[in-house]
Amino acid sequence: MLEAPDAADLLATARDSLLQKLLPALPAHLHYEARMAANAIAIASRAIPADPAPLAARLAELAEDAAGFAARIRAGEFAPGAPRHAEAAALLRDMARLRCSVSAPRALR
């Protein structure tokens, strides 16, 4: 077991320091880059607990990889009425939800 602070705590501290202490001291022309770095830190901190393994296991049941899954979707193999449509649709929904939880959590509200 790792000791505190953990990676998420360290990232949160770094982000807070960047926004609260460093950003105000930076020249105005560097504020955008500092905010962009702070947003990248926030995304990284949300990615830490995100576990794609269960989705990868479900994907492996439907196709060899994401590209193969996409090809099978385009070929109509998971179209409404197809035997595994509900399974494929649920996987796509859960994949999108995981991605949004990391990169755009407000989209899930």
C-alpha positions as CSV (number, residue, x, y, z in Angstrom):
1,M,0.0,0.0,0.0
2,L,1.3,3.5,-0.9
3,E,1.6,6.2,1.7
4,A,-0.3,9.5,1.6
5,P,-0.2,11.7,-0.2
6,D,-1.1,9.5,-3.2
7,A,-0.7,10.5,-6.8
8,A,-4.2,12.1,-7.0
9,D,-3.4,14.2,-3.9
10,L,-0.1,15.3,-5.4
11,L,-1.7,16.3,-8.7
12,A,-4.4,18.2,-6.9
13,T,-1.8,20.1,-4.9
14,A,0.2,20.9,-8.0
15,R,-2.9,22.1,-9.8
16,D,-3.9,24.3,-6.9
17,S,-0.4,25.8,-6.6
18,L,-0.4,26.5,-10.3
19,L,-3.8,28.2,-10.3
20,Q,-3.6,30.0,-6.9
21,K,0.1,31.0,-6.7
22,L,1.8,30.7,-10.0
23,L,-0.9,31.9,-12.4
24,P,-1.3,35.3,-10.7
25,A,2.5,35.8,-10.8
26,L,2.8,35.0,-14.5
27,P,2.6,37.6,-17.3
28,A,-0.9,37.8,-18.9
29,H,0.3,36.3,-22.2
30,L,1.2,33.1,-20.3
31,H,-2.2,32.7,-18.5
32,Y,-3.7,30.5,-21.3
33,E,-0.8,28.1,-21.2
34,A,-0.9,27.9,-17.4
35,R,-4.7,27.2,-17.4
36,M,-4.1,24.6,-20.1
37,A,-1.5,22.9,-17.9
38,A,-3.9,23.0,-14.9
39,N,-6.6,21.4,-17.0
40,A,-4.2,18.6,-18.1
41,I,-3.4,18.0,-14.5
42,A,-7.1,17.7,-13.7
43,I,-7.6,15.2,-16.5
44,A,-4.6,13.2,-15.4
45,S,-6.0,13.1,-11.8
46,R,-9.4,11.8,-13.0
47,A,-7.6,9.2,-15.2
48,I,-5.9,7.6,-12.1
49,P,-9.0,5.8,-10.8
50,A,-10.5,5.1,-14.2
51,D,-10.1,1.4,-14.9
52,P,-10.6,0.4,-18.6
53,A,-9.9,-3.3,-17.9
54,P,-13.6,-4.3,-17.5
55,L,-14.4,-2.5,-20.8
56,A,-11.5,-4.1,-22.5
57,A,-12.6,-7.6,-21.4
58,R,-16.1,-6.9,-22.8
59,L,-14.7,-5.5,-26.0
60,A,-12.6,-8.7,-26.4
61,E,-15.8,-10.7,-26.4
62,L,-17.1,-8.8,-29.4
63,A,-14.0,-8.1,-31.5
64,E,-10.2,-8.5,-31.5
65,D,-9.7,-4.8,-30.8
66,A,-11.4,-1.3,-31.0
67,A,-10.7,-1.1,-34.7
68,G,-12.2,-4.5,-35.3
69,F,-15.2,-3.5,-33.2
70,A,-15.7,-0.3,-35.3
71,A,-15.4,-2.4,-38.5
72,R,-18.0,-4.8,-37.3
73,I,-20.3,-1.9,-36.4
74,R,-19.9,-0.3,-39.8
75,A,-20.6,-3.7,-41.4
76,G,-23.9,-3.8,-39.6
77,E,-23.2,-6.8,-37.4
78,F,-24.6,-5.0,-34.3
79,A,-27.5,-3.2,-36.0
80,P,-30.8,-3.0,-34.1
81,G,-32.3,-6.4,-34.2
82,A,-29.0,-8.2,-34.4
83,P,-28.4,-10.8,-31.7
84,R,-25.7,-8.8,-29.9
85,H,-27.0,-5.3,-30.6
86,A,-27.8,-4.6,-26.9
87,E,-24.4,-5.8,-25.7
88,A,-22.6,-3.7,-28.3
89,A,-24.7,-0.6,-27.6
90,A,-24.2,-1.0,-23.8
91,L,-20.4,-1.3,-24.4
92,L,-20.3,1.8,-26.5
93,R,-22.3,3.7,-23.9
94,D,-20.0,2.6,-21.1
95,M,-16.9,3.4,-23.2
96,A,-18.2,6.9,-23.8
97,R,-19.1,7.3,-20.2
98,L,-15.6,6.3,-19.0
99,R,-14.0,8.7,-21.5
100,C,-16.2,11.6,-20.5
101,S,-15.6,10.9,-16.8
102,V,-11.9,11.6,-17.5
103,S,-11.9,14.3,-20.1
104,A,-15.2,16.0,-19.8
105,P,-17.1,15.1,-16.6
106,R,-19.6,18.0,-16.9
107,A,-20.9,16.2,-20.0
108,L,-22.3,13.5,-17.7
109,R,-24.4,15.9,-15.6
